[in-house]
Amino acid sequence: MARSWERSRALLERARKSLAGGVSSPFRAQAPVPLHFEDGRGSRLKDADGNWYIDYTLGWGPSILGYRHPAMVEALGRAADSPYTYGAQHEREFLVSEKIQSLVPCAERVLYTSSGTEAVQIAWRLCRAFTGRRLILKFEGHYHGWMDSALISYHPRADQAGPWESPYPVTSSLGQVANVVDNVLVAPWNSIEAVERVFAERGPELAAVVMEPVLCNSGCIFPRPGYLEGVRDIARRHGALLMFDEVITGFRLALGGAQQYYGVTPDISTYGKAVAGGLALSGVAGRADILEMAVGGGVAFGGSFNGNPIVLAGAHAVLEVLSSDGGAPLEQARRIGESIMEGLRAAAARHGLPVLVSGFGAAFAVHFTPRTELAEYRDTLSDDPEMLHRLVIALLEEGVCILPDGRMYVSVVHSADDAAETLAAFDRAFTSFGVS
Ligand SMILES: Cc1ncc(COP(=O)(O)O)c(C=O)c1O
């Protein structure tokens, strides 16, 4: 029998009367109804109607240890019985920054903020202050948070985006100050020639070139071989900084993120999501001479919740678990994720569906597309959103949660049994499409 999610619907109606839109982020206002959850354990979540799901949303990425991981329960239990904030220094701050320093290649210094958006804000300010330059080069389809200054050319429509070689910078929101586009240049990603061209024209004005090193916000697309190295080299030649936004790849693609995985060290990088396993921690890591500017170096920076003891207790537990046993937990997430990716490709082929699965095991995305390869954002404009939407709903009916854009995150506690159950659910969902 089709699920109706009666209680989620009723709770949404109640929430709507006091909470704007009834949800805490418009990204969550999903069909058929924004689900209310009331519990979770391991890799599974329980909604307010009592349905259990194998969860691949991980709260949009943060819950890398799954739900109620014993190490988190223990660390947060202790933290709950101590002051929640000092607004001053305490031991957990440097325990976590020392750990990050030991894992992340660029991390000569670390600073803390509370959301990825905020981390990008201070990182861009630092890049501009350090170089004395104004412009940031970003790429189409890359997401760096919802601040006015950064929400540019995230997912522009084809009729807004302009020529491929020189995309228009496109704002995404009503109320966003229009002249933010004066401070940002936009290029297609994964083309060294495009970056060369921008630097040839505007090099002396560019403070930084900024990217998701694996393009997770537009379908989990890999950099072409040599691309990251090439951009690293161009930025250096022109006196600009290279920034990786590792809010998704950090502590997930590898312990040291994309920069460790690809062996390309940026000057500065941003973190969020997985670093505290579901608590509100984000931060910046990078060269000491850049980050020291944020504390007494003339760059304004602050935040009541920076270095919050509770979230740092969570981060400490997460980083200890992820780095235990030589990094085996992330390796397990990768292996389970890859087995799902492979099984999914095979299932789609059996059902005659044009499905492309792209990503790296611990994070990947399902695309309905005629394409056999994705290299950048515009390639995803051939995706069929209607088919994806049908799949997301069909999977919910089958007890599997994935994100509305087709993304799937795999935690360190997803098991081979979860993978097998998930593939069976995909098979039934594909069958309901009635193509084969
Ligand atoms: C790459 C990247 N940067 C920045 C952000 C913004 O982080 P937050 O949602 O914590 O503000 C996100 C969020 O999805 C992201 O994926």
The ligand as a Gaussian input file, in Angstrom:
#p B3LYP/6-31G(d) Opt

LIG

0 1
 C       30.639000      22.947000      -0.753000
 C       29.785000      23.688000       0.228000
 N       30.190000      24.859000       0.711000
 C       29.466000      25.552000       1.601000
 C       28.256000      25.077000       2.040000
 C       27.447000      25.845000       3.031000
 O       27.429000      25.175000       4.245000
 P       26.252000      25.398000       5.296000
 O       25.012000      24.800000       4.706000
 O       26.733000      24.701000       6.534000
 O       26.133000      26.873000       5.478000
 C       27.773000      23.857000       1.560000
 C       26.474000      23.323000       1.998000
 O       25.919000      22.415000       1.446000
 C       28.553000      23.145000       0.621000
 O       28.138000      21.966000       0.122000

